[in-house]
Amino acid sequence: MGAIMRMTYCPHCRGMPTAKPCANYCSNVMKGCLANQADLHTEWSHLADTMIEVGERRLDDVDSVILSLPNQISEAMSTVMDNMPIINSKLFQACGSLSEGGATGSGFEGITSRRRVIGDDRLGGNTNKIAKSVSDVNMKLKEMRPYWVSLPKILCSDRVASGTGAEDKCWNGMSRARYLPEVIGDGLASQINNPEVEIDITKPDMKIRQQIMQLKIMTHRLKNALNGQDVDFQDTSDDVSGSGSGMCADDMCSRGPRLVAPVTEQPIVYAYPPRNKEIDVVRQADSCLSMVTECKHEAPVCERKFDKGLH
């Protein structure tokens, strides 16, 4: 904070209110102030690269699976129709004879033909939107990849610091003259040579270290998912601040008592009278198709919310 105050207000005290800080001087000040944040760059870029790989590799897989659902369900129902005598025989043995006015094969035919048209119409229009959303996300991830190490340059833009051609007329921390020290590197370890900011490189920001560990965990899980492994994407706070992690102080990593759910008796299950299984098959298939088409129909809403969150 002292370095920023000296860079911003000391020219006014010296009677040079219009003098802007030298660009390299401003960069060293900001790199010192944001040294811990710059250490996020490595794991942040790894996570961004992995997310881009997920988007590029899995988009076609998702589309093919979702688009194939209506036809697969329709084919399954056609198989039921072809094997109806065998199914009826087993149903009669297990449940007894069907009552009069039961379901007939025509119900299956109506559902399959009607759902095939509706499903294709609803799903086909949204695949391009999903592809565009994934492409937009990947583009934004590529833009944000160098974010943490580019902050000093962004903060020391021409609006704040002197531009090209004014190197001899800028404020260098002492007077209006050229700034001679070189621009140091990024990250906490590089600040040992920073002439503008005094910082103890042996005492990193523990919150930043926790965030680095969370980025590593998320990248590892995404890579496992890319390799076809089942991954549980739950809160990573326990993984980071658990016992023995060494990533935070005791007061930050303390855990409260574990809550134990009360033991309750198992509910009594009463037997229901036999139901018409053919009718259930039709209803379940119709419900599945409705869910698929409705979920795909709501995809544009999800895309807009997701895209809005990136801004």
C-alpha positions as CSV (number, residue, x, y, z in Angstrom):
1,M,0.0,0.0,0.0
2,G,2.9,2.4,0.8
3,A,4.4,1.8,-2.6
4,I,1.1,2.7,-4.3
5,M,0.6,5.8,-2.2
6,R,4.2,6.9,-3.1
7,M,3.7,6.3,-6.8
8,T,0.3,8.1,-6.9
9,Y,0.6,11.1,-4.5
10,C,4.2,11.9,-4.1
11,P,4.3,13.8,-7.4
12,H,1.6,16.2,-6.0
13,C,3.7,16.9,-2.9
14,R,6.7,17.7,-5.2
15,G,4.8,20.2,-7.2
16,M,4.3,17.8,-10.3
17,P,0.6,17.0,-10.2
18,T,0.4,16.2,-13.9
19,A,3.4,13.8,-13.9
20,K,2.3,10.2,-14.5
21,P,4.3,7.3,-13.1
22,C,6.8,5.6,-15.5
23,A,5.4,2.5,-17.0
24,N,8.2,0.2,-15.7
25,Y,8.0,1.8,-12.3
26,C,4.2,1.2,-12.2
27,S,4.8,-2.4,-13.3
28,N,7.2,-3.1,-10.4
29,V,4.9,-1.6,-7.9
30,M,1.9,-3.6,-9.1
31,K,3.9,-6.9,-9.4
32,G,5.0,-6.5,-5.8
33,C,1.5,-5.8,-4.6
34,L,0.0,-8.7,-6.6
35,A,2.8,-11.1,-6.1
36,N,0.7,-13.8,-4.3
37,Q,-2.1,-13.5,-6.9
38,A,0.4,-14.0,-9.7
39,D,1.3,-17.4,-8.2
40,L,-2.2,-18.5,-9.3
41,H,-1.2,-18.4,-12.9
42,T,0.3,-21.8,-13.3
43,E,-2.6,-23.8,-11.9
44,W,-5.2,-21.4,-13.4
45,S,-3.8,-21.9,-16.9
46,H,-3.7,-25.7,-16.4
47,L,-7.4,-25.6,-15.4
48,A,-8.3,-23.4,-18.3
49,D,-6.5,-25.7,-20.7
50,T,-8.3,-28.8,-19.3
51,M,-11.7,-27.1,-19.5
52,I,-11.0,-26.2,-23.1
53,E,-10.1,-29.8,-23.8
54,V,-13.3,-31.0,-22.2
55,G,-15.4,-28.6,-24.4
56,E,-13.6,-29.6,-27.6
57,R,-13.6,-33.3,-27.0
58,R,-17.0,-34.0,-25.4
59,L,-19.3,-31.8,-27.3
60,D,-19.9,-34.3,-30.1
61,D,-20.3,-37.1,-27.5
62,V,-23.1,-35.2,-25.7
63,D,-24.9,-34.3,-28.9
64,S,-24.8,-37.9,-30.2
65,V,-26.1,-39.3,-26.9
66,I,-29.0,-36.8,-26.5
67,L,-30.0,-36.9,-30.1
68,S,-30.1,-40.7,-30.1
69,L,-32.4,-41.0,-27.1
70,P,-35.8,-40.6,-29.0
71,N,-34.8,-43.2,-31.6
72,Q,-33.5,-45.6,-29.0
73,I,-36.6,-45.3,-26.9
74,S,-38.7,-45.8,-30.0
75,E,-36.8,-48.8,-31.0
76,A,-37.1,-50.2,-27.5
77,M,-40.9,-49.8,-27.7
78,S,-40.9,-51.5,-31.1
79,T,-39.1,-54.4,-29.6
80,V,-41.7,-54.6,-27.0
81,M,-44.4,-54.7,-29.7
82,D,-42.6,-57.5,-31.6
83,N,-42.3,-59.6,-28.4
84,M,-45.7,-58.8,-27.0
85,P,-46.9,-62.5,-27.0
86,I,-43.9,-63.5,-24.8
87,I,-44.3,-60.5,-22.6
88,N,-48.0,-61.1,-22.2
89,S,-47.4,-64.7,-21.3
90,K,-45.0,-63.7,-18.5
91,L,-47.3,-61.0,-17.3
92,F,-50.3,-63.4,-17.2
93,Q,-48.2,-65.9,-15.2
94,A,-47.1,-63.2,-12.7
95,C,-50.1,-61.0,-12.5
96,G,-53.1,-62.9,-13.7
97,S,-55.3,-62.3,-16.7
98,L,-55.8,-58.7,-18.0
99,S,-59.0,-57.0,-17.4
100,E,-61.3,-56.1,-20.2
101,G,-60.5,-52.9,-22.0
102,G,-56.7,-53.2,-21.4
103,A,-54.1,-51.5,-23.5
104,T,-53.5,-52.7,-27.1
105,G,-50.5,-52.4,-29.4
106,S,-52.0,-49.4,-31.1
107,G,-51.1,-47.3,-28.1
108,F,-47.4,-48.1,-28.7
109,E,-47.6,-47.2,-32.4
110,G,-49.2,-43.9,-31.7
111,I,-46.6,-42.9,-29.1
112,T,-43.6,-44.0,-31.2
113,S,-44.7,-42.2,-34.3
114,R,-45.8,-39.0,-32.5
115,R,-42.7,-38.8,-30.2
116,R,-40.2,-39.5,-33.0
117,V,-41.4,-36.3,-34.9
118,I,-41.7,-34.1,-31.8
119,G,-38.3,-35.3,-30.4
120,D,-36.4,-34.7,-33.6
121,D,-38.0,-31.2,-34.1
122,R,-37.2,-30.0,-30.6
123,L,-33.7,-31.5,-30.3
124,G,-32.4,-30.6,-33.7
125,G,-32.7,-26.8,-33.2
126,N,-30.8,-26.7,-30.0
127,T,-27.6,-28.6,-31.0
128,N,-26.2,-25.6,-32.8
129,K,-26.9,-23.4,-29.8
130,I,-25.0,-25.8,-27.5
131,A,-22.1,-25.9,-29.9
132,K,-22.0,-22.1,-30.1
133,S,-22.2,-21.8,-26.3
134,V,-19.3,-24.2,-25.8
135,S,-17.3,-22.4,-28.5
136,D,-17.9,-19.0,-26.8
137,V,-16.9,-20.4,-23.4
138,N,-13.6,-21.8,-24.9
139,M,-12.8,-18.5,-26.4
140,K,-13.4,-16.7,-23.1
141,L,-11.2,-19.2,-21.3
142,K,-8.4,-18.6,-23.8
143,E,-8.7,-14.9,-23.2
144,M,-8.7,-15.3,-19.4
145,R,-5.8,-17.8,-19.3
146,P,-3.0,-15.2,-18.7
147,Y,-5.3,-13.1,-16.4
148,W,-3.3,-13.2,-13.2
149,V,0.1,-12.3,-14.7
150,S,-1.4,-9.6,-16.9
151,L,-3.1,-7.7,-14.1
152,P,0.0,-5.4,-13.6
153,K,0.0,-4.5,-17.2
154,I,-3.7,-3.8,-17.2
155,L,-3.5,-1.6,-14.1
156,C,-0.6,0.3,-15.6
157,S,-2.3,1.2,-18.8
158,D,-1.7,4.5,-20.6
159,R,-4.5,6.1,-18.5
160,V,-2.5,5.5,-15.3
161,A,1.2,5.4,-16.4
162,S,3.2,7.3,-19.0
163,G,3.1,5.9,-22.6
164,T,5.7,5.4,-25.2
165,G,7.8,8.5,-25.9
166,A,7.4,10.0,-22.4
167,E,10.1,7.9,-20.6
168,D,12.2,10.9,-19.7
169,K,9.2,13.0,-18.4
170,C,7.5,10.5,-16.1
171,W,7.6,10.1,-12.3
172,N,10.2,7.5,-11.3
173,G,9.5,7.6,-7.6
174,M,12.0,10.3,-6.8
175,S,11.7,12.9,-9.6
176,R,10.6,13.5,-13.2
177,A,13.1,11.4,-15.0
178,R,13.7,8.0,-16.7
179,Y,13.1,4.9,-14.5
180,L,16.3,2.9,-14.6
181,P,15.6,-0.4,-12.8
182,E,14.4,-3.3,-14.9
183,V,11.0,-4.9,-14.6
184,I,11.1,-7.9,-12.4
185,G,9.4,-11.2,-13.0
186,D,6.0,-12.5,-11.8
187,G,5.2,-14.3,-8.6
188,L,6.2,-14.1,-5.0
189,A,9.7,-15.6,-5.4
190,S,10.7,-12.9,-7.8
191,Q,10.0,-10.1,-5.4
192,I,13.3,-10.6,-3.6
193,N,14.7,-8.3,-6.2
194,N,11.9,-5.8,-6.3
195,P,13.3,-2.3,-5.6
196,E,9.8,-0.7,-5.0
197,V,8.0,-3.2,-2.7
198,E,9.3,-4.8,0.5
199,I,7.7,-8.2,0.9
200,D,8.7,-11.3,2.9
201,I,8.8,-14.1,0.3
202,T,8.9,-16.7,3.1
203,K,5.4,-15.8,4.2
204,P,3.0,-16.5,1.4
205,D,-0.7,-15.7,1.6
206,M,-2.4,-18.8,2.9
207,K,-5.7,-18.1,1.3
208,I,-4.0,-17.9,-2.1
209,R,-2.2,-21.3,-1.3
210,Q,-5.6,-22.8,-0.6
211,Q,-7.0,-21.5,-3.9
212,I,-4.0,-23.0,-5.7
213,M,-4.7,-26.4,-4.2
214,Q,-8.4,-26.2,-5.2
215,L,-7.3,-25.4,-8.8
216,K,-5.1,-28.5,-8.7
217,I,-7.9,-30.7,-7.4
218,M,-10.4,-29.4,-10.1
219,T,-7.8,-30.0,-12.9
220,H,-7.1,-33.5,-11.6
221,R,-10.8,-34.4,-11.5
222,L,-11.4,-33.0,-15.0
223,K,-8.5,-35.0,-16.4
224,N,-9.9,-38.1,-14.8
225,A,-13.3,-37.4,-16.4
226,L,-11.6,-37.0,-19.7
227,N,-10.1,-40.5,-19.3
228,G,-13.5,-42.0,-18.7
229,Q,-13.3,-42.3,-14.9
230,D,-16.3,-41.6,-12.6
231,V,-15.7,-38.3,-10.8
232,D,-17.6,-36.8,-7.8
233,F,-17.5,-33.0,-8.4
234,Q,-18.3,-32.0,-4.8
235,D,-17.1,-29.1,-2.7
236,T,-13.3,-29.2,-2.5
237,S,-13.0,-27.4,0.8
238,D,-12.6,-30.7,2.7
239,D,-9.8,-31.8,0.3
240,V,-7.9,-28.5,0.8
241,S,-8.2,-27.8,4.5
242,G,-8.2,-31.4,5.9
243,S,-6.0,-32.6,8.6
244,G,-2.3,-32.8,7.5
245,S,-2.8,-30.6,4.4
246,G,-0.4,-27.9,5.8
247,M,-2.2,-25.4,3.6
248,C,-3.8,-23.2,6.3
249,A,-3.6,-22.2,10.0
250,D,-5.4,-24.1,12.7
251,D,-8.1,-21.4,13.2
252,M,-8.9,-21.6,9.4
253,C,-9.0,-25.3,9.2
254,S,-11.0,-26.1,12.4
255,R,-13.8,-28.5,11.9
256,G,-17.0,-28.5,13.9
257,P,-18.6,-31.7,15.4
258,R,-20.0,-34.1,12.8
259,L,-23.8,-34.3,12.8
260,V,-25.2,-37.8,13.2
261,A,-28.6,-38.5,11.6
262,P,-31.1,-39.9,14.0
263,V,-31.9,-43.6,13.6
264,T,-35.4,-44.2,12.5
265,E,-37.4,-47.3,12.1
266,Q,-37.9,-48.7,8.6
267,P,-41.2,-47.7,7.2
268,I,-43.8,-50.5,6.8
269,V,-44.4,-51.4,3.2
270,Y,-47.9,-52.6,2.4
271,A,-48.7,-54.7,-0.6
272,Y,-50.6,-53.2,-3.5
273,P,-53.0,-55.0,-5.8
274,P,-51.6,-56.1,-9.1
275,R,-51.4,-53.4,-11.8
276,N,-51.7,-53.6,-15.5
277,K,-48.0,-53.8,-16.5
278,E,-48.6,-53.0,-20.2
279,I,-50.1,-49.7,-19.3
280,D,-47.2,-48.9,-17.0
281,V,-44.7,-49.6,-19.7
282,V,-46.5,-47.1,-22.0
283,R,-46.8,-44.4,-19.3
284,Q,-43.1,-44.8,-18.3
285,A,-41.9,-44.5,-21.9
286,D,-44.1,-41.5,-22.5
287,S,-42.8,-39.9,-19.4
288,C,-39.1,-40.5,-20.3
289,L,-39.6,-39.0,-23.8
290,S,-41.3,-35.9,-22.2
291,M,-38.4,-35.4,-19.9
292,V,-35.9,-35.7,-22.7
293,T,-37.6,-33.2,-24.9
294,E,-38.4,-30.7,-22.1
295,C,-34.8,-30.8,-20.9
296,K,-33.5,-30.1,-24.3
297,H,-36.1,-27.4,-24.8
298,E,-34.9,-25.6,-21.7
299,A,-31.3,-25.7,-22.8
300,P,-31.3,-22.2,-24.3
301,V,-32.4,-20.8,-20.8
302,C,-29.5,-22.6,-19.2
303,E,-27.1,-21.3,-21.9
304,R,-28.1,-17.7,-21.3
305,K,-27.6,-18.0,-17.6
306,F,-24.3,-19.7,-18.0
307,D,-23.1,-17.1,-20.6
308,K,-24.3,-14.3,-18.3
309,G,-22.2,-15.7,-15.4
310,L,-19.0,-15.5,-17.5
311,H,-19.3,-11.7,-17.9
